[in-house]
Amino acid sequence: FACAGWDSHKFFITFGTAIAELLANFTDTQKSQLYIVASYVQLTWPHVDFPLSRHLESLRSAYTRAGTAPSQLQGDVSAMLEQLGWSHTEEHRTVEGFSLDMADPETKRAIEVDGPSHYLEDAPSGEYVVNGSTRFKARLLRSYGWNLANVAFFEWDRKTEAERHQLLADKLAQIGVVV
């Protein structure tokens, strides 16, 4: 519901009330998902008394315990961004607990590298469409003040080195970095 942008805070309060009573029985993976929901509710309705907000620290802790596994693609993009002169931190963890593939925390600019798991393939057209969880993460990060650009695996594949340099220069320009 949060990924779809459903804006009924009453639903989330009812949901949060029921879940808060059972929280001790949840796994870290489930608590991580609840952290995303709680973050959404907190941003969307900051004055609503959401029961899971009282558990935000433990939910965030579960969320941040989930490890990250940078891909080869991410490493390649990071190395080329360094070649272009953009100094960044890899796997930066925001104050809110979100992991960014490459970021400049001081300016809140970031590049996310999106492999196939970030997309759904439209059967009739064969085109890739960003999935709900990836869109939702981007929406949350933007609401926290982050300026994001995404490098999709299909934009990167089958490009020459010069084309990849241009692709990354364009992505950096999207977030206000001139190289």
C-alpha positions in Angstrom: 0.0 0.0 0.0 2.8 2.4 0.8 4.6 1.6 -2.5 1.4 2.4 -4.4 1.1 5.7 -2.5 -2.2 4.8 -0.9 -3.0 7.7 1.4 -5.4 6.4 4.0 -3.8 7.0 7.3 -6.6 5.2 9.0 -5.6 1.9 7.3 -2.0 2.4 8.5 -3.1 3.1 12.1 -5.3 0.0 12.2 -2.5 -2.0 10.6 0.2 -0.6 13.0 -1.9 -1.2 16.1 -2.4 -4.9 15.2 1.2 -5.4 14.3 2.7 -3.5 17.3 1.2 -6.1 19.6 2.9 -9.0 17.7 6.3 -7.3 17.0 8.3 -9.6 19.3 7.4 -12.5 17.1 8.7 -10.9 13.9 12.0 -11.7 12.2 14.5 -9.0 11.3 13.4 -9.2 7.6 9.8 -8.6 8.6 10.9 -5.8 11.0 12.9 -4.3 8.1 9.8 -4.1 6.0 7.9 -2.6 8.8 10.6 0.1 9.2 9.9 1.2 5.6 6.2 1.4 6.3 6.8 3.3 9.5 9.1 5.7 7.7 6.4 6.3 5.0 3.7 7.0 7.6 6.0 9.3 9.6 6.8 11.3 6.4 3.3 11.3 5.0 1.4 12.1 8.2 3.9 13.5 10.7 1.2 14.4 13.3 -0.5 11.0 13.3 0.1 8.8 16.3 1.3 5.7 14.5 1.8 2.8 16.9 4.9 1.5 15.1 6.6 4.9 15.5 7.2 4.0 19.2 9.3 1.1 17.9 11.2 3.0 15.2 14.6 2.5 16.7 14.3 -1.3 16.9 12.8 -1.5 13.4 15.6 0.7 12.1 18.2 -1.5 13.8 16.7 -4.6 12.1 16.7 -2.7 8.8 20.4 -1.6 9.1 21.5 -5.1 10.1 20.6 -6.4 6.7 23.9 -6.5 4.9 24.6 -5.0 1.5 26.3 -6.9 -1.3 27.7 -4.5 -4.0 27.6 -6.0 -7.5 30.3 -6.0 -10.1 28.3 -3.5 -12.0 28.2 -1.2 -9.0 32.0 -1.5 -8.6 32.5 -0.7 -12.3 30.2 2.4 -12.1 31.9 3.6 -8.9 35.4 3.3 -10.5 34.4 5.2 -13.6 32.7 7.9 -11.4 36.1 8.3 -9.6 37.8 8.5 -13.0 35.4 11.3 -13.9 36.4 13.2 -10.8 33.3 12.6 -8.6 34.5 11.7 -5.1 31.9 9.6 -3.3 31.3 7.1 -0.5 30.3 3.6 -1.5 27.4 2.0 0.5 26.7 5.2 2.4 24.2 4.6 5.2 21.9 7.7 5.7 20.8 8.9 9.1 17.5 7.3 8.4 19.2 3.9 7.8 19.0 3.7 4.0 21.9 2.4 2.0 23.0 4.4 -1.0 25.3 2.8 -3.6 27.4 5.9 -4.1 26.9 9.2 -2.3 28.3 12.5 -1.4 26.8 12.9 2.1 27.7 16.5 2.5 25.7 17.6 -0.6 23.1 14.8 -0.4 23.8 13.7 -3.9 23.7 10.0 -4.8 23.9 7.5 -7.7 22.1 4.3 -7.4 23.0 1.3 -9.6 20.0 -0.8 -10.5 20.4 -4.3 -11.6 17.7 -6.6 -12.9 16.1 -7.1 -9.5 15.0 -3.5 -9.5 12.8 -4.0 -12.6 9.8 -5.8 -14.0 9.7 -6.7 -17.6 6.6 -5.7 -19.5 5.7 -8.9 -21.4 4.1 -7.3 -24.5 6.7 -4.7 -25.1 9.8 -6.3 -23.5 10.6 -2.9 -21.8 11.8 -2.7 -18.3 9.7 -0.9 -15.7 11.1 0.1 -12.3 9.5 -2.0 -9.5 7.5 -0.6 -6.6 10.1 -1.1 -3.9 12.8 0.7 -5.9 10.4 3.6 -6.7 9.3 3.7 -3.1 12.9 3.9 -1.7 13.7 6.7 -4.2 10.6 8.6 -3.1 11.5 8.3 0.6 15.1 9.3 -0.1 14.0 12.4 -2.0 11.6 13.3 0.8 14.7 13.2 3.1 16.4 15.7 0.8 18.5 13.4 -1.3 19.1 14.2 -5.0 19.3 10.9 -6.9 20.1 9.5 -10.3 19.9 5.9 -11.3 22.1 3.9 -13.6 20.1 0.9 -15.0 21.9 -2.2 -16.0 20.4 -2.1 -19.5 21.7 1.5 -19.9 25.2 0.3 -19.1 25.4 -3.0 -20.9 26.8 -3.1 -24.4 28.1 0.4 -24.3 31.7 1.4 -25.1 33.9 3.0 -22.5 33.3 6.4 -24.1 29.5 5.9 -24.1 29.7 4.9 -20.4 31.7 8.0 -19.5 29.0 10.1 -21.3 26.2 8.2 -19.5 27.7 8.8 -16.1 28.5 12.5 -16.9 24.8 12.9 -17.8 23.7 11.1 -14.6 26.0 13.4 -12.6 24.5 16.4 -14.3 21.0 15.2 -13.3 22.1 15.6 -9.6 23.9 18.9 -10.2 27.5 17.7 -10.5 29.5 19.0 -13.5 32.5 17.0 -14.6 
